Structure formats: structure tokens, C-alpha cells
């Protein structure tokens, strides 16, 4: 499928906007000067061939919190399983690489902060203080849309399937726009699409209520080749 924008079908007008681009540069370092230098060098090398469509500088907020105050990435697999979840296995096309979804989510933080904590917790499907999974998931909870299981999504009695590894960080613009730059890595692209279909209700589920308070203003799918493949390109 070439679909890049997911729109809800319940009349709400909520959508995950697709802005498919050609190349993603993800620069991460505790040294901001290293990040600046690398992006500058990349711009010089790409000049005349490509132009920068968008740039989002992010930061760590608290103890890995999203700006909503909830811990981000609780649903990640253990670090020991990251390779199995995120990397295409040997013997398959693209082995050693990873399918990537990158989205800039924009939060209605003022609206969110007006909600009582129990209502916030019902929207996420987790407690705010400890990020513990709610025993009973509301059908509109975020967790019930993105935690894929062998049975119904979010059914804790069934094994997980098609997990992904998240690496997301908050951002804040000068005009007051705030949100989360979401990045997900998976050994297949289909599970990334499946989660978006669920969140926006295009698969028949109730729309994820988190989309009442946050939606992507941009989003693209990418494939990150293995280091060996990248080295071949440079020869």
C-alpha cells in the first residue's frame, strides 16, 4: 500500500497526516555540538541534490516522560529482544535492516491538562504514576489499539505479537507547539500500519481517544538498511 495519511471515519476529522519524504537523518548524541556538526556536513553533501523538508530538535523530559506526564515507551520489548523485534532476520530481503515510522505528533496540552487523572489514565490504559497497565482496558484506550496480541488487541491473556521498538522524544517550538517525535522500528512494515488503522478506527475499532488530544502533523515510512549495505553504497 502507498497510503500515508490515515483519516478517521467517525466524522471527527482526526487524521494521521502523511508527508512521505525520501531520506531520514536521525542524529542522537549527548553532545549538541556533535549533532550540529553532523547535520551541517550532511547539508553540504546533499546540496543541489536534496533539500531539508523539516527538522525537529527534541529533548529528554523528566524520566523518559511524554509531555502528557506519562512514561513513554513502557510497551517496548526488553532490550534483549530489540534485535528480534526491530531487525529483519537473516535470509529475508533487507536482512539486517529495519522498517521505520517517523511522525511528529502535536499535542493539545492545554486540553489534556484539564482532564482529571483517572480520565487520562483511561485514555492511555495505564496509571500515570507508575505506568502500570490497567486491569480493565476501556475500548477507547491507547493501549487497546497498539498492544497487538494473538487474540483481541490489548487482551493480556494472550501472547503479544508483531512488537515494535520505540525511540520517541518530546519537542517544543517557539510558537508554543509541543508534542512528541515518534519513531518506531519493526522487522516488518505491516504491524506499523495495523496500529494506525486501529487508532483511527479504519479497521472497525472504536477510535483511540488519545487522538482527541494528539495527532501527527507529519509522518513518513522509511527503510533503514544494515550498516554493511550502507558501507557498500560508499565504496
N, C-alpha and C positions, 0 to 999 in steps of 0.2 A: 504494500500500500504506500501511496505517496502523500497520504493525509498528514498534515502538520498542525492544523488547528482543530481542536475538539470543542464543539459547542453543545451546551445542554439542550435538551428537547422538552423541558418542562415550562418553557415560557419565561424563565428567569433572566435570560440573556447572558448568563455566565459562560465564559469560554476560556480555554487554554490557548492563547494565541501562538500560532506557529510563524516563525520568521527564519526559515531554513537558510543557513549560511554554508560557506564552503569549507571553512577551517576554524578550529577552536584551539586557542592557546590558553592553557591553564597553568598559571605561574604561581608557585607556592613557596614561600620562604619566610623564616622569622626575620630576615634582613630585608627591609623595604628597598634599600638601595640596590640589592641584587635583582629584585623584581623589576625595578625601574630600568636598570641597565639592559636586562634581557629583552624587555618589551621594546626598548629603543632600538636595539640591534635587529630585532625581528622586523620592525617597521622599515628600517633601512634596506634590509634584504628583500622585502616584499614590495617596495616602492615601484610603481609602474606596472605591477602585476596584480596586486590586490589592494583593497582599501579597508580600513577598520570600520566595521558596521556599528559596533557597540563595544563599550568597555565598562566593566563593573568591578570596582575595588571593594573587597569585603574584609571582614574582621571577625575575630572570635569574641563572642558576647557571653560574659559570665563563664559558667562551667558548661560550655557547649550548648548554650541556650539559643532557641529561636527568640525573636523579639516578642513573641506572644507570651514568653515566660516558661514555655515547655522545653524540656530537653530534646534536642534534635538528634536523630539517628539511633534512638533506643532500639528500633526494629532491625538494626543491622545484624548480620550474622556475626559470630565470633571471629576475631582476626584470623584464627587458624583456618577458617573456611572461606576467607576472602577470595583466594585464588580460584577455588572451585566455583564460587558464585559469579565472579566478575570476569573471568578469563575464559576464552574459547579453548576447549581442550584439544590436545594433540590429535592429529588425524582428521580434524574438521577444517573446512575452509576458514581462513583467518586465524588459525591456531596461534595462541599467544597474545591475541588482541582482545579488545573489549568493545561492546556496544555502549554508547554513551548518550544520555539525555541531559541536556543543559537548559535550564529555564530560569528566568528572573521573575520570581513571584512578588507581587505588590500587595502589601498588607493594608487593610483598613484598620490600623492600630487603634485609632480613637474609638471606633465602633466596638472593636474587640474588648478593649479595656472597660467598657461599660457593662459587659456581661458578668454575672456572678460566677465565681469559680466553679461551682458544680455544673453550670451550663457549659463553661469552657471545657471541662473535663469530659462531658458527654459528647462534645464535638470532636475532640481528639481521640476519645476512647481510652484515655489514660489519666492517672492522677497527676496533678500539677507539681506537687512537692517531690514525689519520688519516681514519677514516670512509670508507675505500676499499671499494668493492664487492668481495665475494669472487668469484673467478673461477668457482667451482663452488658453486651455491646448494643447501644442504640443503632437502629438500621441506618441512621444518617452519619454515624461516626466515621472519622477519617480511617481509623484502624480497620473497620469492617469493609473498607474499599481497597486497601492496599496490602493487607496481610493475606497473601494468597495461600490457600490450603487445598488439600486433596479433595475436601468436600466444599461446603459453602465458605466463601471468603470470610475470614475472621473467626471461624469455628475452631476454638482452641483444642477440641477433642481430636482433631485430625492433624496429620503431619503437614508442615509447611512445604510449599513447592515454589519453584521459579523465584528464588530470593534475589535480591539485588544489594549492592553495596553503595551506601550514600556518603557523599562528601559535600555537605552544604554549609554555607556561612552567610550571616546577615550582611546587609549593606544599608547605607543611608546616603541620599543625595542632598544637595544644597537646598532644593526646593521643598524639602520635607518628605519626599517619597522614601518609604522604607519597606524592607521586605527581606526575602531570602533568595540567595542564588543557589538553586538546587542542582546538584549533579548526581546522577545515578549511573552505575556501571553494572553490566549484566553480560552473561555469556551468550544471550540471545536478545534480539530487539523486541520480540513479541510480548514478553512479560511487561516491558515498559509501556507498551501501547495498551495492554489489557488493563493496567491500573488507571490510565487516563480515561478509558472507556467507562470504567466503573465509577470513577469520581464524578464524571459529568453525566452519568445516567444513560449513556447511549446503549448500554447492554441490558437495560431493563431494571437496573437497581435504582433505589432512591438516590438522588444526587447527594454527594458528600457535602455536608453542611459547612465544612471548612471553606468551601468555595463561596460562601456568603461573605467571607472576610478576607479572602486572598485568592488571587488568580494570576497566571503568568502573563506578563506584557510582552515576553519574547520567549522563544523556545526552538531548539533545533536538535535533531538526531545526528550523531556522528559515529564513526568507527575509528577507534584508536588502534593502529597496528602495533605489533610487537616491536621491541627495540631492535631485534635482528632485521626485520623488514625495513624499519626506518634507516638503519645503517646502510642497507643495500641502496636506498634512494640517494644516499650521499656519496656513493662511490662514483 
